[in-house]
Amino acid sequence: MPPETAQPFDLSFDGRTIHARPGQSVGAALVAAGVVAWRTTRGEGRPRGLFCGIGVCYDCLITVDGRPDQRACLVPAAEGMRLESGRTGGETDARER
């Protein structure tokens, strides 16, 4: 775990600045910033975000620096990272490939 004196840093989520702390995952940084959903389900458009927190459920898929279908709970947050909310509607995601 990083020392408590490590400095927070910024990343962006759909153009909004999010503050993160060293050692946080992307999902943890989003939840700490009050963002609890960043994609919706294919069929009914229900909101999804961090659920299991260990990379099993795929609810937290997000686009990180242009790479779609990244699990936010597993990706370490990094300075300047660009996060984009997931797709909606009938599009496929990583579970269907």
C-alpha positions in Angstrom: 0.0 0.0 0.0 1.3 3.5 -0.9 2.4 5.7 2.0 -0.3 8.1 3.4 1.9 11.0 2.3 1.5 10.0 -1.4 -0.3 12.8 -3.3 -3.7 12.5 -5.0 -3.8 12.9 -8.7 -6.4 13.7 -11.4 -8.0 11.6 -14.2 -11.0 12.4 -16.3 -14.4 10.6 -16.6 -16.5 11.7 -19.6 -14.7 15.1 -19.5 -15.2 15.5 -15.7 -12.1 15.7 -13.5 -12.0 12.9 -10.9 -9.5 12.9 -8.0 -7.8 9.6 -7.2 -5.4 8.4 -4.6 -2.4 6.2 -5.2 -3.3 2.5 -5.0 -6.9 3.0 -6.0 -8.5 1.2 -8.8 -10.4 3.1 -11.5 -13.7 1.8 -9.9 -12.7 2.9 -6.4 -11.8 6.4 -7.6 -15.1 6.7 -9.4 -17.2 5.5 -6.5 -15.2 7.8 -4.1 -16.1 10.7 -6.5 -19.8 9.8 -6.3 -20.0 8.1 -9.6 -21.8 4.8 -9.0 -22.8 3.8 -12.5 -21.0 4.2 -15.8 -22.7 1.8 -18.2 -26.1 0.3 -18.7 -27.4 -3.2 -19.5 -28.1 -4.1 -23.1 -31.7 -5.0 -22.9 -33.3 -2.8 -20.3 -30.8 0.0 -19.9 -30.3 -0.6 -16.2 -27.4 1.3 -14.6 -24.2 -0.7 -13.8 -21.0 0.1 -12.0 -18.9 -1.5 -9.3 -20.5 -4.7 -8.1 -18.2 -7.6 -7.1 -15.0 -5.5 -7.0 -12.8 -8.5 -7.9 -13.2 -8.8 -11.7 -15.7 -11.7 -11.9 -19.0 -10.0 -12.8 -18.1 -7.6 -15.6 -20.6 -5.0 -14.4 -17.9 -2.4 -14.2 -16.7 -2.4 -17.8 -15.4 1.0 -18.9 -13.3 2.5 -21.7 -9.8 3.4 -20.4 -7.6 5.6 -22.6 -9.5 4.4 -25.7 -9.5 0.7 -24.8 -13.1 -0.5 -24.3 -14.3 -3.3 -22.0 -11.8 -2.7 -19.2 -12.8 -3.9 -15.8 -12.7 -0.8 -13.6 -12.3 -2.8 -10.4 -9.0 -4.2 -11.7 -7.4 -1.3 -13.6 -5.1 0.8 -11.3 -5.9 4.5 -11.5 -3.1 6.6 -13.1 -2.4 10.3 -13.5 -4.1 11.8 -16.6 -6.1 8.6 -17.4 -9.1 9.2 -19.7 -12.2 7.2 -18.7 -15.4 7.0 -20.8 -18.7 5.5 -19.8 -19.8 2.3 -21.4 -22.1 1.6 -24.3 -25.8 1.2 -24.0 -28.5 -0.5 -26.1 -28.0 -3.6 -28.2 -24.2 -3.4 -28.6 -22.1 -6.3 -27.5 -19.6 -6.3 -24.7 -16.6 -8.5 -23.6 -18.9 -11.2 -22.2 -20.3 -11.9 -25.7 -17.1 -12.3 -27.6 
